[in-house]
Amino acid sequence: MVKMSELRNAEDLAQEELRDPEVRREYDRTAFANAVAIRVIGYRVEHGLSQSALARKLGIRQPTVARLEAGEHEPSLGTLARLARGLGIDFSIEITPHTLGLRDTA
């Protein structure tokens, strides 16, 4: 039987996984898209919208919302602009030689 003191939390497990170079590359590749996905999902849940309802609000198709929420592909600047206008949310992007990410605007 495993003792409670021997259990590791999710953060520890994630850090251990990220030591694998292949896992780290995929994590880094999808980090920006995942940050956008979290914002879109958060908006949709907070406003009680289905993917279809969100798509109608944005003037796009439901599969496009599903792809955004999957967080596997980086959205274009045009898509980010459409999200910002349609949802009334800000996206502050920080691009440096080593990072591409969303800056917290709260």
PyMOL commands that set and color helices and strands:
alter all, ss='L'
color gray80, all
select helices_A, chain A and resi 4-6+10-17+21-46+51-58+62-70+77-87
alter helices_A, ss='H'
color red, helices_A
select strands_A, chain A and resi 92-95+100-103
alter strands_A, ss='S'
color yellow, strands_A
deselect
rebuild
show_as cartoon
